[in-house]
Amino acid sequence: MITLLHSTNAYLAMKRDVSPSTLIVFPDAKYLRTLLKECAKAFFGEDDKRRCALIEEETFSDCIILPKAGNKLTVEDASYIVDESLLHPVEEEKKLFVLDAFDTASVLVQNKLLKILEEPPQGVYFLLGTSSEGAVLPTVLSRMRKLTVPPFAEEAVLSALDRNHAGEEGLSRAAAASGGVYSLAEELLFGGDNFRIAERLFEGEGLETLSREVEKIKDRGALFAALSLTARDLLFYRTGQERFASLKGENLKRLARSYPEGALLAAARHIQNARREVEFNASLRQAFYTLGLNIQEEKTKWQKLSQ
């Protein structure tokens, strides 16, 4: 994973030049904190192994990482940052505040930090990370250098999976479905049930039972990624482009033969619509059930049109 992170424009920018306040937009929330710490090491210089180890442990005196992992920035954190920024660095000539998951900070917290982000004291720098730019106030965005890290190429994700999980079955499948988000690739790699659920959805039997099972799934992103890849590959099989498919198996070939091409194209659209509904807090069980009905309706409609 570190090799992937060191290839990002954010890491390379932190090695080259320094801005008083920088916001990194990275789509992989699971590894955002890891990227921020690698950028902090680049900021201070990676020649000092002791300093890098302390940054990794989040105990280096001149690199203050907030909030605690898994928490949100609080008003108390913001007050501490303002007060601490007025104190001289302990070991270095500069001090860096690393603020993780800034998209989870409330409007009150963001506004409290606004002035110091715009005009940090001399020798004080800020590095903010977010997986969702839309949750950051425009007034904050306008005062910072923004570095947007695009999703990784499928080949890069596959190489990283091969380095970290060599020998596991389904590396190519997970990389193809990940959309360039490494943590999602890992979820897909070890969440084979998602692909089995996708096949059962297209089989169209036991939809109510399947919807109840789906309700228990925690990683909804991995589920919809598996659904999307299955729809795509069924279309590849249906149109004679099997060589491009990431998913293999006789059952997929059989399913593809039972669906007209137009039905599979429509299914892909319905999957994206269901994903958006769930992202806006719709019931996963209900959205999945409706998705299954829509896919079967499209199948019937296109079968009639092709007769």
Protein Blocks (a to p, Z undefined) as FASTA:
>chain_A
ZZmmmmpmklmmmmmpccfbdcdddfblmlmmmmmmmmmmmmnopkbmklmmmmmnopaf
klccdddehiacdfklmmmmmmmmmpccfklmbdcdddehkllpcfklmmmmmmmmmmgc
ehiacddddfbfklpcfklmmmpccdddddddfklmmmmmmmmmghiahklmmmmmnnop
aklmmmmmmmmmlmmmmmmmmnopaklmmmmmmmmpmblmlmmmmmmmmmmmmmmmmnop
ammpmbgcjklmmmmmmpcfklmmmmmmmmmmmmmmmmnopafklmmmmmmmmmmmmmmm
mmmmmZZ
